[in-house]
Amino acid sequence: MSNTVKEQLLHNKLLIIQAINYKKQGYTDIKVINTNSTQGQPIKVGNYTPDLSASLDHNTTICSIETNDSITDIQTINKWRAFDRSGMQFHLLVPHDSFDLVKEIAKSNGISIDKYWFSKNY
């Protein structure tokens, strides 16, 4: 199995785990980016669609899930910038061992992340 396929499978698994995490914390109207979703897609922000959106207390949160392969991609930085400026809460799920790198990338690009999530699985 290629790295790209492995990363996509990991991303999809984390998407499901994160949706469950939000549900457990009382979020509603949880939408994941998936062409088969019956709940609809997350709201598009500029040219980007977040991996997940959810509501809590009438506030929408958008979440981006990154793997080690996607963190340093220029498109990822542009996407984070758009999400940061959306006016919604912006959460980021990243590999635990890349947290310092992700914080540095966000800081050096003037991007504010409202909450970081980690997976123990990677």
DAVEN-V24995 format. One record per residue. D_LAST is the distance of its C-alpha to the last C-alpha in whole Angstrom. Layout:
D_LAST, D_LAST
This chain:
17, 17, 14, 15, 15, 12, 11, 13, 12, 9, 11, 13, 11, 10, 13, 15, 13, 14, 17, 18, 17, 19, 22, 21, 22, 25, 25, 27, 27, 24, 23, 20, 21, 22, 25, 26, 26, 29, 28, 28, 26, 25, 27, 27, 27, 30, 28, 25, 24, 21, 18, 19, 22, 24, 27, 27, 31, 32, 29, 27, 23, 21, 18, 16, 12, 11, 9, 9, 12, 14, 14, 17, 19, 22, 22, 19, 21, 24, 22, 21, 25, 26, 24, 25, 28, 28, 30, 27, 24, 21, 18, 15, 11, 9, 6, 7, 8, 10, 12, 15, 15, 15, 17, 19, 19, 20, 23, 25, 25, 26, 24, 23, 20, 21, 18, 15, 12, 8, 6, 6, 4, 0
